[in-house]
Amino acid sequence: MIQHLNSKSNQYALTFMFMKKKFFITTPIYYVNAKPHIGHAYTTIAADVLARFHKSQSEDVFFLTGTDEHGLNIQKKAEDAKKDPQIFADEISEEFKNYWEKLNIKYDNFIRTTDEKHKAAVQKALQTLFDKGAIYKGEYEGYYCVACEQFKNEKDLVDGRCPDHDIVVEKVKEECYLLKMSGDVQKRLIEKIESDEFKIAPVKYKKEILSFLEGQELRDVSISRKNVSWGITLPFDKEHTTYVWADAFLNYLTGLGWEGNAEKLPPQWPADVHLIGKDILRVHATIWPIMLMHLDIPLPKLLFAHGHIRSGGRKMSKTLGNAISIDEMLEKFGIDGTRYLLMSAGTFGEDVDMTMERMVEKYNADLANGLGNLLSRVLKMSEKLAVLPELDIEKKLVNTGNHLYKKDENFNEWVVDLKFDMGLRYLWDNFVRKSNLYIEEKKPWELAKVNQPEFEKVMRRLLEDILFVAYCLKPIMPDTSKKIKEAFEMKKTDGLFPRVK
C-alpha cells in the first residue's frame, strides 16, 4: 500500500485532492484620464464581494485590479496639465488606490501598465505574435475616438460623434501594425462562445456578440500607433508604440507575474471571471480572445458585463447636475452603507438608476429602520436573558447538517450567480423584515414576565436569524458583519446605522 501511494501518479493524485479550488477574478484596469467615479466603484466592489465570498468558501482566490496608463488620451491630458505623462499617471493611479482603501476593497494585486515587468512581458508577447505572422505591417484607415482609444465603425457613430463620449471622431489614416482577426480564428471564437467554453453573460450580451461576429468578417485591428510617444515601444519596430488595448489586455496575465512566455502560464490562469462594463464588451469579446488564441493560451471562463449607473433616467453627468460622487456617498452613508446601496441598486448586468433622494430613502428603510433597528431591539431584549445561548453560526453552517442552516444555500447561489441585489433582497425579506414582524407578533418583552421558556425560545430564533444575516453579509458589508457579532459580545451597540437626511 505504501509503495502504491509513493508512485508518481498517486503522489500527484493526493496533491490534487488536497489542493484548494482556485478562483481568479479581475476588474478592467481603469484609464487614468480622471479620478475614480461611481461606475468604477460599482465594478470593483462587485469584484471584492465575489473575492471575499470565494475566500469564505476556502478557495485559493486572486483578485486583480489596476490602472491603464498609456495612449494618446493620457499624453494629451498630461500636456494640458503641464505634467510629465508618468507623473500624471502616478497621481491618478494613486487616487484609485486611495479610493479602494476607503471602500474597504481588498485586492491581491494592483497592476499598472507602466510597471517595468508588465512592459517587458507585453513586448515579449507581441514579438511572439509577430514571429507567428499574427501581426503584420500595414495601414489603417478609420474613425478614431481619442476618449475611447478605439477605432469606430461609421455605422456606430451618431452625427459623426462617438455615442459613448459625444465627441467628434477623427478620420485617421496611418501606417501601423495589425492583428489578424478573421478567417479560422474568427470561426473558432464563434464556436467557443456558442459552446460557453468562453462564456459571455448575461445571455443578451452573448447573443449580441454572436450576431456581430456572424454578421461580418472582422477587420484586422491596429495594435500600434506611429505618432504616439507615450506607450510601449514595439520590439520589432522602434518607430511604433503599442496601441493601448493590446497593452492593456495583457494585464490580466502580467498581474499574475506572467513574463510573456505563452508556454509558461501562471497557475491561476485562466481567469474565472472578467468583470467589465458593457461599454468595453466588444473589444473584450473579440480582440482579447483572438490575441490569446494566436498565442495558444486558454481563454477566460466567464466574461461578465454589467450595465451603466444612470440617475433620474439619464446618464450621470456633471453638466446635467445629476452626478453622484464616491465621496458624497461615503460622507452620507459610510463605507458599508455605500457598498450596500450599490450592490442592491438593481440587477447586476442591467442599467441601474440611482438618485441621492432614493438612496437616502432606501438607506433609512433597509439599514437604519431595518437592520439597525432590529439589532438594537434584539440586543435590548437579550438583557433579560440570564445567559446568552451558545450560537456559533459559522461552525453550524460548516459542520452540521441542521436543516435550520440550509437557508444559506439560497444566498450563496445568488452571490455565485452575481445576483447581488437578489441575495440582499432574500436576506431582508426573509430575516430582517420577518424578524421585526416576529417581534411585534410575539412581544418578547411581555413573555419575559410570564413565560420564561417561551421567551428564551423566541429570543434564540431572533439571535440565530440576526447572526445568520451577519454571517451572510461578510463579503458585502464586512464591517457591519463584524460589528453585529461584537455588539452581542459587548452587549451594547452605539447605533449601527444612524438615520440620514
N, C-alpha and C positions, 0 to 999 in steps of 0.2 A: 504493500500500500504506500509506504513512504517513497519507495523508488518510483512508483507510478506518479505521485504528486510532484516529484522532483523533475519530471520530464519538462522540456522547454514549453511544449504546447500547454501543459496543465499549469505551469507557472504563470503563463500568460492568462489562462482562463481564470485562475484565482485572483490575479491582479485586476482583471477586468471586473470580476464580481464585486470587488471592494472599491472600485473607482466611483467617485461621485459623478452623477449626471451633470454634464456641463450646460451652461446657459450663457450665451453671448448676445448682448443687446447693445444697439447703437442708436444714437440720435444722428441727424445730419450734423456736419460741422458747420457752425454758423458764420456767416460772412461778416467781416469786421468793418463794414461801412458805417455802422452806427451802434449805439449801446443796445443791450438786450431789451426786447419788448415782451408783451404778454403772450404772444404767439410762441416765442422761444421757450418761455417758462412752461407753457402748456405741454409742449412736446417733451421737455426734459423732466418735468415732474412725472409724467406718464411713464417714462423710461425708468425713473427712480423707483416708482411704485412697483413695476414689474421686477426690477432687480432685487428690491427688498423682499418681495413675495417669494421669489425663487430661492433666495438665500434662506428664508424661513423654512423651505422645504428641503434643506440640507443639500442644495445643489451647488456646484462649483460655478459661481457667477462672475462674469466680467462685464462691466458696464462702461462703455466708451462714449465720450463726447469730446468737443473741442471746437477749434475755430479754423476757418478757411481764410487765408490771408494774402493770396496773390491775385494778380489780374489788373486790368486797365481801370476798373472802377476804384480800387484801392489806391492805385497810382495817382489818379485824378483827385481823390478825396484828400490824400496826403499833401499833394501840391496846393490844393485850396487852403489847407490848414497850415501851409508853410512848414511842413514837417517831413523828415525822412520817412519813407514808407515803413521801415522796420519799427521806428519809434511810434508811428501812428498805430500800427498793428499791435504792438506791445501794449499800448494803453487800452485799446478796445478789448483785446483778449483778456486783460486783467479785469475789466468790467464784468465780463461773462463769469469769470471765476468767482468774483465777489458776490454776484447775484445768486449763483448756485449755492454758495455758502449760506447766504441769507435765507434761502428757501430750503435749507437742510437737505440738499441733494448730495448723495454720497457716490460719486463716480469712482471707477478704478483707475482710469487714466484720462487725462485731458490732453489730446493731441493737437499740435499746431503745425500747419503746413510749412511754417518757416523753421521747424526743427531740422537740424542738420541731418539726422538719421533718416527722417522722412524724405528729404530731398534726395539723398543718396539712393534710397530704395526706389523712388519714383524713376530716377534716371536709369537704374538697372532694369526695371520692368519695361520701360519704354525702349531701351536698347534691345531687349528680348523680342518685343513686338516688331521692331524694325527689322531685326535679323530674320524673323519668320515671314516677313513680307506682309504682315497685317497692317503696317504703317508704310505709307509711301508719300513721296513729294508730289504736290500738285498745286491746284489753285482753287480757291473757294470764293463763290460769289453769293451773297445773300443779305438779308436784313438783320442787322445786329443790334441787340438791346444791351447797352452798357450796364444797366442795373441788373439784368438777369445773367449777364455774361453768357448769353446764348444767341445763336442764330435762329431767326423766326421764319416760319413759312408765311408767305404773303397772305394766304387764306386765314391765318390766325390773327392777323392784325385788325385793329379797329380804327378806321380812318387813318391808316399809316402809323398807328401808335401801338405800343406794347399793351396788351389787355391787362397785364398784371401790374405794370408800373405807370401806365398812362403817360409815357414819354414817346417822342418821335424816335423811331429807329433809324439807324444809319445804313445806307446802302454801301456794302463793303465788297471789294474785290481785291484779293491779295494772294501772294504765294504763301503756301502753308503745307503742313504735313497732315495727311488724312488717315483716319482709321476706317478699315473696310467694314461695312455694316450690312451688306446684302448677300444674296446667294445662300450657300449652305448654312452659314452662321445664323442668318435670319430665320431660316426654316427650323433649325434646331432650337432656337429661342422660342418660337411659337409652340413647338412640341413640349418644351419644358414648362411653359406657362399653362398650356392646356392640361397637362397631367398633374399640375401642382407640385412638380419637382422644384420649380421656382414659383412659390405661391404668392399671389398678389391679392391683398384684401383691403377693404371689403370687396365683395364679389363684383360690384358695379365697376370698380377700377380694373379688375381683371378683364372684364368684357370690353372696357374702353381701350385698353392696351392691345388686346387681341384684334379688335376692329381696326385699330391704327396699323398694326403690323400686317394684317391680312389684306388691307385695302390698298397697299402700295409697296413698291420696292424702296427700301430705305436708302437715303442718300448717305454716302460716306461723309463722316463729320470731321471738321477741323480739330486737331489736337495741339495746334501751335499757333502763335502769333509772331510776326516779324517786327512789329512796331511797338511792342510792349516790353519794356525793360524789367518790370517788377514781376518776376516769375522764375521758374526753374529752367535753366538752360538745357536744351535738348543735348544729349550726349553725342549725337551723331551730326549735329549742325549747330554751331555756336551762335549763329545769327538768329536763331529762333528760341523763344521761351515756351514752356508748356502752357497750353490753353487750360484755364482754371479747372474745368470739370475732370480732365484726365488726371490732373494733380490731386484734386480733392477726393475723388472716389477711392483712391488707393489708401486713404487714411484708415479705412475700415480694416486694412491688413497691417499697415505700419504702426497703428495704435496698439497692436498686439506685440510689437517688436519685430515684425517681419522685415527682412533686409533686402527684399526684391527678388529672391530666388524662388521661382514658381514650383520647384521640386522640394522645397523645404518650407512647409507652411506651419504657422503656429498651431498648437494643439486645440485652441479654442475655435478655430475655423472649421466649418462655415458659420456665419452669423445665424443665430436662431431667429432674431427679429431685427430688421432695419425699420426704425420708426421715422417717418418723414411727413412733411406737409404735402397736400395734394398738388401744390404748385410746382414741385420738383419730381412728380411721379414719372413723367415720360422719360426724362433723362436717366432716372434710376432704373427704369424698367427696360431700357434699350441700350444706351451707351455702356453702362456699368456691367451688366451681364455679358455683353458682347466682348468687352475688354477681357473679362475673366475667361470666357470660352476660348478666345485667342491664346490666352496664357495657359490653358488646360488646368484651370483652378475651379474647384466646385463652386456652384452658385449659392448665395444665401438661401436659407429655408423659407423665410417669410419677409415680404416687403409690405408693410402696413402703412397706408396713407390716411391721415386724418384731415378733417376739414378745417376751414378758417374760423377764427373768432370774429363775429360781427357784433355790432352794437346798434340796437334800435332798428334792425333790418338793413343796416348799411355797413359797408366796410369801415373798420376803425381808421380814423384819420384825425390828425391834429387840426387840419384845416376845417373839417366838419365839426370839430369840438367834441367828438364822441369817443376819443381815445382814452383808454384806462391804462395807467402805468402800473408796473410791478410795485414801485414804491408806494403808490396810492393804496393799493390793495394791502400791502404789508402793514402800513400805518394804521389802516382802519380795522383789518380783520386778523392780523397776526400771521405767523407762519402757517400753522395748521389750518386756520380758517381759510387762508388763501389757497392752500393745497386742496382742501375740501371743496371749495366753491368752483375751482377749475375742473376737478375730476368729476363733479356731479352736475356740470353745466348742461350736459346733453349727451347724445350718442357719440362716442368717440369713433370718428370715421365720417361723421357728417359735420356740416357747418353748425356752429352753436352761436346763440345770440345772448350777449350779456350786457346789462346796463348796471350802473352803480346802484340805482334805486332798487332793482330786482335782487341784486346781491345782498344789499342791506336787509331786505325783507326775508330772503332765504337764510341768511346767517342767523338772524334773530329767531326765526321759526324753528330751524333744524338744530342749531347749536346752542344759542342762549336759552330759549324756552324749551328746547327738546332735550338734547343730551346733557347740557349743563344743569338744567333744572332737575332732570332725573337723578343725576349723580348727587346733587345737593339733598334731595328728598330722601333717597335711599340711605345716604350717609347719616343724615339726621336720625332716621328711624332705627338704624342699626345700633345707635347708642343704647337702645332699650334691650338689646340682646346681651345676655350675661357673657357669652363668648361668641366671637365671630366664627362661623363654621369654616373648617379647612377647605379651601377652594383653590385648587391648582388647575386652572382651566387648561393651560397648555399641556400639562402632563396627562390629563384625562383625554384630551383630544388625540394625543400621540399614542398613548399606551393602553387605552381601554377601548372596548367595543360598545361602551354605553350608548344606547340609542339617542340619549339626550344630546349628545355631542356630534351626532351625524349631521347636524344642521350646518356645520361649517363647509360641507361639500358644496352646497349651493353657492356660497360666497366665493369659494375657491374657483369654481367654474366660471363665474362672471369675470374674475380678475384675469385668469389664464386666457380668456377669450377677448381681453381688452375692452370689456363692457363695464367700465368702472362705475358709471352712473347707475347701472342696474344693480351692481353689488352693493353700493351705498343705499340705494332705494330699498333693497332687500333687508339690510340691517335696520334702517329707520322704520320701515313699515312693520316688520315682524318682531322687533325688540325694543327700540326706543319708544315709539308711539304706543305699542301694546303694553309696555311696562308702565307707562304713565297712566294709561286707561285701567290697567290691572290694580294700580294703587287706589284709584278712585273707587273701583268696584269693591275691593277687599277691605279698605280702610284699616290698614295695619295698625295705626295709632290707637284704634279702638280695640282691636284684637289683643294688643299688648296688655290691656287692662283685664280682659275677661277670658281669653283663651290662649295661653302661652304656647302650647304645642302648635296650634294653627298659625299663630303669629310667626313662629320660627319657620314653619313650612313656607309661608308666603315670602318671608324675607330671604330664605335660601334661594327661591326661584328668582327673585329680583336681583340678588347678588350674583347668581350664576349668569343671568342674562346680561347684566351690565359689564361683568368681567369678560364675557364672551365677545361683546361689542368691542371692548378694549383690545382683546386678542386679535380680532379681525382688522381693526384699524391700524395695526402696527405699520404696514407698508405705506398707507395713505396719510395717516396722521400720527407719526411716531411719537412726538412729544405728548400728545393727548393720551395715547395708549399708556405711556409710562406714568403720566400724572394721575390717571384714574386708579392704577394699582397703588401708587404712593398715597393717594387720598385715603384708601381703606387701611393701609398700614399705619398712617399717622392719625387716622380717624378725624380728618378735617380737610376742608378744601377752601381755597381763597377765592373761589369763583372761577370756574374753568373758562367760561365764555361770557364775559360781560356784554350786555346789550350795546348795540351801536346805533347811531342816528344817521 
